[in-house]
Amino acid sequence: MTKKISLCALFAALIAIGTRIIIPTPLLPLTLQTFMVILAGLILGKKLGAFSVSVYVIAGLAGLPVFTQGGGLGYIFHPTFGYTVSFIFGAWLAGFIAEKLKTSVTNLFIAGFSAIVLIYAIGIPYYYLAARFYTGNILAARTLLIYFVLMPLPGDIIKCLAAAIFVTKLKKFQVQ
């Protein structure tokens, strides 16, 4: 039990660290959060992966400055908060798929990439709605496609591949 709690805390901290490694873009900062979220799901499994991300989200909402632009309850109105919440579901999905399939780079890549698709599916509409109704910034479909799919997708594919390779190598050393 102590090991599981420690691993969840470790991944919550790794996600927070991932927010500080940023490639700034005009609308959506590109970070290593998604890499850490995918690793949480692939290594910890669906339940503990989602739990560790939940710990991160709760810490940010409680006021700890772990999100890309701070923390606190008011962050729910920030356009990128949809991505933050989607990380919980992304870690769960990556863990769920990884638990169902045989461990291989291909299968773990599929699990990680499925999480990315889910994160986009939740994060992009949330960003659009928050930007439109809270900040008054109406974004065109072309802008959403460029800044929220085409720009982050190559990096996210690389993160999925790196996570799949890392976890495959890690599983070889894991003691049962």
N, C-alpha and C positions, 0 to 999 in steps of 0.2 A: 504494500500500500504506500509506503514512504517513497519507494522508487517511482511509482506512478505520479504521485503528487509532485515530486521533484522534477520529473520530465515535463509535466504540464507547466510548471512554473518556468522551467528553462525555455520551453517553446514560446510562452507568452513574452518572455524577455527577448528572445530572438526576433520575434515579430516587431517588438518595439524598437529594437536596434535596426531592423530592416527599414523602418520608416525614416531613419536618418541618412540612409544611403540613397540619395536622390539625384535623378537626372531631371532638371526642371524643364517643363514644357509650358506653353501658355495656359492650358486649362487643367490638365491632369498630370500631377507630378508622377514620374516613373520611379518606383522604389523596389527594394528587395522584399517587401512584405509578401508578395504573392509566392515567391520562392520559399519563404519560411512557412507560410500557410500550407503549401503543398507538402513540404517536408513533414509538418505536423501530422497531416492526414496519413501520409504514406508510412511514417515510422510509428506513430502512436495508434493508428487505427481510427475508425470513424468516431467512436464515442470520446476517447481521450483527446483526439485531434480537435474535434469541435469544442470540447471543454476548454482546452488550452487557449484557443482563439477567443472563446467567451470570456475567459479571465482577462485577456488583453483588452477586449472591448469594455468590460465593466470597469477596469482600472482607468481607462481613458474617460469614460463617462463620469467616473467619480472625481475627476479633476486632475489626474496625473497627466502630464504633457507627453503622452505616448503616441498620439496621432500625428500625422504629418504637420499639422498646424495647431498643435496644442492639445487641449482636452476640455472636459466639462460637459454638462448636460446640453448646453447650447450647441454643441457640435452636431447634434442630430439635424440641425438646419443647414449644416455645411453641405454643399453639393457632393463632396466625396464620401459622405458618411454611408451612402448606399453600398459603396465598395467595402467599407469597413465591416458592415453587418454581413455582407455576402461572404466574407472570409470564413465565417462560422460554417455556413452551408457548403462552401467550397472544400474546407478541410474534411467535413463529414463525407462528402461525395468522393473525394480522393481516397479516403480511408475505406469507404464502403466498397469501391471498385477494387482497390488493392487487396482487400480481404477475400474477395470472390475469385480473383484470378491468380494463376500461378505467377510467382515473382520472376519477372523478366524485365529488361529495359523497355521493351515494347509495351508490355501491359502496364507498367508503372507510368510510362509516358502517357498512355491513354487515360489512366486515372487522373494524372495531373492536368492534362489538357481538358478533360471533362470538367474539372474544377474551374479552370480558366473560363470556359464557356459559360458556366453557371455564374461566376463572378461578374462577367460582362453583362449577362442577361439581367442581373439585379442592379448592378452598379450604374450602367448607362441610363436606364429609365429614371432611376432615382436622381442622378445628376441632372438630367434634363428637367425633371419636375421641380427640384429644389432651386435650380438656376432660374427657371421661369417664374415660379410663384413666390420664392423667397427673396431672390436678388434682382428679379426683373430682367434677367438676361435670357433672351430667347435665342436658342441655338438652332441653326439650320441642320437638316439631315446630313448634308455634306460635311459640315463641321464635326458632327458626332462621329461619322464614319472615319474621317481623317484622324482626329485627335483621340478617339476612344477605342478604335479598332486597329486601324492601319499603323499608327505610331507605336502602340504598346505590344502588338501581336508578335513581331519578330523576337523581341526580348522575352516575352512570356513563353514562346516556344523554346527558346534556349534555356530558360529557367526550368521548364518541364523536363527537358532532356537531361539537364545537369542533375536535377533531383532524382530522376529515374536511375541514372548511372550511379549516383552517390548511394542511394538506398540499396540498389542491387549489390554493390560492393560491401556495404555495411552488413547486409543480411548474411553474407558469407562468414563474417566474423562473430555473428550473434550466437551466444550460448543459449541453448534451449533449457 
